[in-house]
Amino acid sequence: MRLGADHVLVTVPATSANLGPGFDAMGLALGLHDEIEVRLVASDDVTVEVVGEGAGEVPDGADHLVVRALQHTLEAAGAPLTGVHLRCTNRIPHGRGLGSSAAAVVSGIVAARGLLADPHVLDARTMLGIATAFEGHPDNAAPALRGGATLAWSGPQGPRAVDLEVDPRVRATVLVPDVRLATSRARGVLPDQVPHADAAFTAGRAALLVEALARRPELLLDATEDRLHQDYRAEVMASTAELVRALRAAGLAATVSGAGPTVLVLAVAEQRTALDTVLSDLLGDLGADRVGGAGWRVADLAIDGTGATCRSVAQE
């Protein structure tokens, strides 16, 4: 497969997985984006510049996750490997449950597709499969690729995803703490088995969530209840658990975003006053230190309906 471009720009959204009961299956793309610039160079050199989140922390060479995903995808497509200059402008917080690793993987895959002379060799299912191989499950990768809300699963035909309708009145608010939590630690506290009643309860709520997102946002509080993972994870994110409980007690559909520790609130315009009042009481002005010893940043985000995009610099 020939390369058709040597310089592309990729934009990829943050994502929130699970949405309460949709554990390892449901995800939502959010209006917060990383921007990745990929330039191929006529050598074997790999250089990485990072601005914003992760600067000075993530690898600056071939081990960088975007580079690994990019080169793996080019190789899978039968394209020649060359040197790469990568510039990442990162806005998605790392280690907070907002899909930063999925965004990196997806941006590398989408960049590779944009560099190919025939990008159609990498269709949506192939890209999701590559992303899932990197991530381990497709719940963040699917909305990062497709935008909006998605339901993803893995089966005999590999990872697959479908789009879920989202009522245009629904907006997301994320409460991002100043502490991080490794996904491996959040997963490590989950039990191997759960009571049958809890599994049945959560399955019912996941089904209800599809309807609540699409047409009945007044049901989001009930629809985001979960008994599979959030209570078990409270021991490693006490501040998050406390904030989720307080928001839900006020009638707001709050969940742990992904593996945490960010909190996601899904609300409609009529709930904004109540949400602002509760946040003011809990966090004070500008997210002051009020909950469990953690400081919090609050951001109101649109639902990203597009997913990852790529454009060739040469075509601008």
C-alpha positions as CSV (number, residue, x, y, z in Angstrom):
1,M,0.0,0.0,0.0
2,R,1.4,3.4,-1.0
3,L,1.4,6.5,1.1
4,G,-0.6,9.4,-0.3
5,A,0.3,12.1,2.2
6,D,3.2,13.0,4.5
7,H,1.6,15.5,6.9
8,V,-1.7,15.3,8.6
9,L,-3.6,16.8,11.5
10,V,-5.8,14.7,13.7
11,T,-8.4,15.9,16.3
12,V,-9.7,13.3,18.7
13,P,-12.3,13.7,21.6
14,A,-12.2,12.8,25.2
15,T,-14.5,10.0,26.1
16,S,-16.4,8.8,29.2
17,A,-17.0,5.1,29.5
18,N,-19.6,3.0,31.4
19,L,-22.1,5.9,32.0
20,G,-23.0,4.0,35.2
21,P,-24.5,0.6,34.3
22,G,-23.0,0.2,30.8
23,F,-19.8,-1.3,32.2
24,D,-17.1,-1.9,29.5
25,A,-19.8,-1.4,26.8
26,M,-21.2,2.1,26.7
27,G,-19.3,5.3,26.0
28,L,-19.8,9.0,25.2
29,A,-17.6,11.4,23.2
30,L,-17.1,14.8,24.8
31,G,-16.3,18.2,23.5
32,L,-12.7,18.2,24.8
33,H,-10.0,17.4,22.2
34,D,-6.4,16.5,21.7
35,E,-4.8,17.7,18.5
36,I,-2.1,15.6,16.9
37,E,0.2,16.7,14.0
38,V,2.0,13.9,12.2
39,R,4.8,14.6,9.7
40,L,6.7,11.8,8.0
41,V,10.4,12.4,7.5
42,A,12.9,10.8,5.2
43,S,14.9,9.0,7.9
44,D,14.3,6.5,10.7
45,D,14.1,9.2,13.3
46,V,11.2,9.5,15.6
47,T,10.7,12.7,17.6
48,V,7.8,13.7,19.8
49,E,6.8,17.1,21.1
50,V,4.1,17.2,23.8
51,V,2.3,20.4,24.8
52,G,-0.2,20.4,27.7
53,E,-1.3,17.3,29.5
54,G,1.5,14.7,29.9
55,A,4.3,17.1,28.8
56,G,7.5,15.9,30.4
57,E,5.9,12.7,31.5
58,V,5.0,10.6,28.4
59,P,7.7,9.0,26.2
60,D,9.3,11.3,23.6
61,G,10.3,8.6,21.1
62,A,9.1,5.4,19.4
63,D,7.5,4.2,22.7
64,H,5.0,7.1,22.6
65,L,1.5,5.5,22.3
66,V,0.5,7.6,19.3
67,V,3.6,6.5,17.4
68,R,3.1,2.9,18.4
69,A,-0.5,2.9,17.1
70,L,0.5,4.8,14.0
71,Q,3.3,2.5,13.0
72,H,1.3,-0.6,13.9
73,T,-1.6,0.5,11.7
74,L,0.7,1.4,8.7
75,E,2.3,-2.0,9.0
76,A,-1.1,-3.7,9.1
77,A,-2.1,-1.9,6.0
78,G,1.1,-2.9,4.2
79,A,2.5,0.6,4.0
80,P,6.2,1.4,4.3
81,L,7.4,2.7,7.7
82,T,9.4,5.9,7.8
83,G,10.5,8.3,10.4
84,V,8.0,10.5,12.2
85,H,7.8,13.9,13.8
86,L,4.9,14.1,16.1
87,R,3.5,17.1,17.9
88,C,0.7,16.5,20.4
89,T,-1.4,19.3,21.9
90,N,-3.0,17.5,24.7
91,R,-6.1,18.8,26.5
92,I,-7.5,15.5,27.8
93,P,-6.4,15.0,31.4
94,H,-4.3,11.9,31.9
95,G,-5.2,9.2,34.5
96,R,-8.6,10.7,35.2
97,G,-11.0,8.4,33.4
98,L,-11.6,10.6,30.3
99,G,-10.1,8.2,27.7
100,S,-6.7,9.8,27.2
101,S,-5.0,6.5,26.2
102,A,-7.9,5.6,23.9
103,A,-7.5,9.1,22.3
104,A,-3.8,8.5,21.8
105,V,-4.4,5.1,20.2
106,V,-7.3,6.3,18.0
107,S,-5.3,9.4,16.8
108,G,-2.4,7.2,15.7
109,I,-4.8,4.9,13.8
110,V,-6.7,7.7,12.2
111,A,-3.5,9.5,11.3
112,A,-2.3,6.3,9.6
113,R,-5.5,6.1,7.6
114,G,-5.1,9.7,6.5
115,L,-1.6,9.0,5.3
116,L,-2.6,6.2,3.0
117,A,-3.1,6.6,-0.7
118,D,-6.3,4.5,-0.4
119,P,-7.7,5.1,3.1
120,H,-10.6,2.8,2.5
121,V,-8.4,-0.2,3.2
122,L,-8.9,0.8,6.9
123,D,-12.7,0.7,7.4
124,A,-14.5,1.5,10.7
125,R,-14.5,-2.1,11.9
126,T,-10.8,-2.6,11.2
127,M,-9.9,0.6,13.0
128,L,-12.0,-0.4,16.0
129,G,-10.3,-3.8,16.0
130,I,-6.8,-2.3,16.1
131,A,-7.8,0.1,18.8
132,T,-9.3,-2.6,20.9
133,A,-6.2,-4.7,20.6
134,F,-4.3,-1.8,22.1
135,E,-6.9,-0.9,24.7
136,G,-8.2,-4.3,25.8
137,H,-11.8,-3.4,25.3
138,P,-13.7,-1.0,22.9
139,D,-15.8,1.1,25.3
140,N,-13.6,4.3,24.9
141,A,-12.3,3.6,21.5
142,A,-15.7,3.4,19.8
143,P,-16.9,6.9,20.8
144,A,-13.5,8.3,20.1
145,L,-13.7,7.0,16.6
146,R,-17.4,7.5,15.9
147,G,-18.5,10.4,18.2
148,G,-21.7,10.6,20.1
149,A,-22.8,7.7,22.4
150,T,-21.9,4.2,21.4
151,L,-22.5,0.6,22.5
152,A,-19.5,-1.7,21.8
153,W,-18.9,-5.3,22.3
154,S,-16.6,-8.1,21.2
155,G,-17.7,-11.4,19.6
156,P,-16.8,-14.0,17.0
157,Q,-16.5,-11.3,14.4
158,G,-14.3,-9.2,16.5
159,P,-15.0,-5.8,18.2
160,R,-18.1,-4.1,16.9
161,A,-20.1,-0.9,17.8
162,V,-23.3,0.8,17.1
163,D,-24.4,4.4,17.6
164,L,-26.9,5.3,20.3
165,E,-29.2,8.2,19.9
166,V,-28.7,11.2,22.3
167,D,-31.4,13.7,23.0
168,P,-30.0,17.1,22.0
169,R,-31.0,18.5,25.3
170,V,-28.5,16.4,27.2
171,R,-25.2,18.0,28.1
172,A,-22.3,16.7,30.1
173,T,-20.5,18.2,33.0
174,V,-17.2,16.7,34.2
175,L,-15.7,17.3,37.6
176,V,-12.0,16.5,37.3
177,P,-10.0,16.1,40.5
178,D,-6.4,17.1,40.9
179,V,-5.4,13.5,41.7
180,R,-4.9,10.6,39.2
181,L,-5.9,7.0,39.4
182,A,-4.4,4.2,37.3
183,T,-7.0,2.1,35.5
184,S,-5.2,-1.0,36.6
185,R,-5.7,0.0,40.3
186,A,-9.4,0.7,39.7
187,R,-9.9,-2.6,38.0
188,G,-7.9,-4.4,40.7
189,V,-10.5,-3.8,43.4
190,L,-13.4,-5.4,41.4
191,P,-14.6,-8.8,42.6
192,D,-14.5,-11.9,40.4
193,Q,-18.2,-12.5,41.1
194,V,-21.1,-10.3,42.0
195,P,-24.6,-11.2,43.4
196,H,-27.1,-12.3,40.8
197,A,-29.5,-9.6,42.0
198,D,-26.9,-6.9,41.4
199,A,-26.2,-8.2,37.9
200,A,-29.9,-8.3,37.0
201,F,-30.4,-4.8,38.4
202,T,-27.6,-3.3,36.4
203,A,-28.6,-5.0,33.2
204,G,-32.1,-3.5,33.6
205,R,-30.6,-0.1,34.2
206,A,-28.3,-0.4,31.1
207,A,-31.4,-1.1,29.0
208,L,-33.2,1.9,30.5
209,L,-30.2,4.1,29.8
210,V,-30.6,3.6,26.0
211,E,-34.1,5.0,26.3
212,A,-33.2,7.8,28.7
213,L,-30.3,9.0,26.5
214,A,-32.4,9.0,23.3
215,R,-35.9,10.2,24.3
216,R,-36.5,10.4,28.1
217,P,-33.7,12.3,29.8
218,E,-35.9,12.8,32.8
219,L,-35.1,9.1,33.5
220,L,-31.3,9.6,33.5
221,L,-31.1,9.5,37.3
222,D,-32.6,6.0,37.5
223,A,-31.0,4.9,34.3
224,T,-27.4,5.6,35.5
225,E,-27.7,3.5,38.7
226,D,-25.1,0.8,38.9
227,R,-24.2,-2.1,41.2
228,L,-21.4,-3.7,39.3
229,H,-18.3,-1.5,39.8
230,Q,-18.8,2.0,41.3
231,D,-19.3,0.9,45.0
232,Y,-16.4,-1.5,44.8
233,R,-14.1,1.2,43.5
234,A,-15.1,3.7,46.3
235,E,-12.2,2.5,48.4
236,V,-9.6,3.8,45.9
237,M,-11.5,7.0,45.1
238,A,-13.3,8.1,48.2
239,S,-13.6,11.7,47.2
240,T,-15.2,10.7,43.9
241,A,-17.6,8.3,45.6
242,E,-18.6,11.1,48.1
243,L,-19.2,13.6,45.3
244,V,-21.3,11.1,43.2
245,R,-23.5,10.3,46.2
246,A,-24.1,13.9,47.0
247,L,-25.0,14.8,43.4
248,R,-27.3,11.9,43.1
249,A,-29.0,12.7,46.4
250,A,-29.8,16.1,44.8
251,G,-31.5,14.4,41.9
252,L,-28.6,14.6,39.4
253,A,-27.4,11.8,37.2
254,A,-23.8,11.6,38.3
255,T,-21.5,8.6,37.6
256,V,-17.9,7.8,37.8
257,S,-16.3,8.6,34.4
258,G,-14.6,5.4,33.1
259,A,-12.3,4.0,35.8
260,G,-12.3,7.4,37.6
261,P,-11.6,9.5,39.4
262,T,-13.5,12.1,37.3
263,V,-17.2,12.5,37.9
264,L,-19.6,12.8,34.9
265,V,-23.0,14.4,35.3
266,L,-25.6,14.1,32.5
267,A,-28.2,16.9,32.7
268,V,-30.6,19.0,30.7
269,A,-31.0,22.8,30.8
270,E,-33.7,22.7,33.4
271,Q,-31.3,21.1,35.8
272,R,-28.5,23.6,35.4
273,T,-29.6,25.8,38.4
274,A,-29.8,22.8,40.7
275,L,-26.4,21.5,39.5
276,D,-24.8,24.9,39.9
277,T,-26.2,25.2,43.4
278,V,-25.1,21.8,44.5
279,L,-21.6,22.3,43.0
280,S,-21.3,25.7,44.8
281,D,-22.3,24.1,48.1
282,L,-19.9,21.1,47.6
283,L,-17.0,22.7,45.9
284,G,-17.2,26.4,46.6
285,D,-16.0,29.0,44.1
286,L,-13.8,27.7,41.3
287,G,-13.8,24.1,42.6
288,A,-12.3,24.9,46.0
289,D,-11.1,22.1,48.2
290,R,-14.3,20.9,49.8
291,V,-14.7,17.2,49.0
292,G,-12.5,14.5,50.5
293,G,-9.3,16.6,50.4
294,A,-9.3,16.9,46.6
295,G,-9.5,20.0,44.4
296,W,-11.8,19.9,41.4
297,R,-12.0,21.5,38.0
298,V,-15.5,21.8,36.6
299,A,-16.2,21.8,32.8
300,D,-19.5,21.9,30.9
301,L,-19.0,20.0,27.7
302,A,-21.1,19.4,24.6
303,I,-21.5,15.9,23.3
304,D,-19.0,15.5,20.4
305,G,-21.0,14.1,17.5
306,T,-18.2,13.7,15.1
307,G,-15.4,11.6,16.6
308,A,-11.8,11.6,15.4
309,T,-11.1,13.6,12.3
310,C,-8.0,13.9,10.0
311,R,-7.1,16.3,7.3
312,S,-4.0,16.5,5.1
313,V,-2.0,19.7,5.5
314,A,-1.2,19.6,1.8
315,Q,-4.9,20.0,1.0
316,E,-5.4,23.2,3.0
